[in-house]
Amino acid sequence: MQTSDKKQNMEKYPKILVGCPTSFHKDYCLKEYIQGLKGLTYPYKDILIVENSKNDDYLSLIKNFEIPVIKGQWFDGAIERIITSRNILRKKVLDEGYDYFLSLEQDVIPPKDIIERMLQHRKKVISGIYFANNKFEDGKVRLIPLAYKLINKETQTMRPLEANELWDNPGLYPIVSAGLGCVLIHRSVLEQIEFRSENQNFDDRFFFIDCYDKEIEIFCDTTIKCKHMINRPIPWAEIKK
């Protein structure tokens, strides 16, 4: 009877794959990320990490935490490693009947009920909020949310979400771009879009460009705020792109 009930629930509730590409550069936040993954309360999910370091040391470390992990392909360029690994996750979603992919980067720690809160909106692409440092024209570095609204369609000018949208009136907002650190993507979107890159830019930029070009709506729930562990010991500038 319990097996039958579980099967009915799996047919009723969306099946989610949670995961990300990673490498030894993110070992500083592994323990907290694993705690975040294990704390997720949505029951109908699977987890898979694609580890793409040159050797297997970090792969072995992740396995010690009893989290599903596979080896991704090594390339000299970090961008190529990341995109190839993320497309492994995309393929798994499409080949194995998942309804959604929760792209959750290893340095992003979510609320435990993030999946339930995202699913309630019934959107094809929906992001949560996390912050990153950005250098402004005055030379100062400030934290900004990695979620952007289009303010001029002709010039394609964007702005990050503002304090009113984040804190005073948090809720569901249409956006035009975000990062792939914390975004729930429906399989119908992944059927149309493969992760890719151009001109040494990361795949998050082109994922949202492709969504825009295909007129796929993108949303952000600003009540879903994640911890972003940005104080990594190895800056991206020192990692081969």
Secondary structure, 3 states (H helix, E strand, C coil): CHHHHHHHHHHHCCCEEEEEEECHHHHHHHHHHHHHHHHCCCCCEEEEEEECCCCCHHHHHHHHCCCCEEECCCCCCHHHHHHHHHHHHHHHHHHCCCCEEEEECCCEECCCCHHHHHHCCCCCEEEEECEEEEECCCCCEEEEECEEEEEECCCCEEEECCHHHHHHCCCEEEECEECCCEEEEEHHHHHHCCCCCCCCCCHHHHHHHHHHHCCCCEEEEEEEECEECCCCCCCHHHCCC
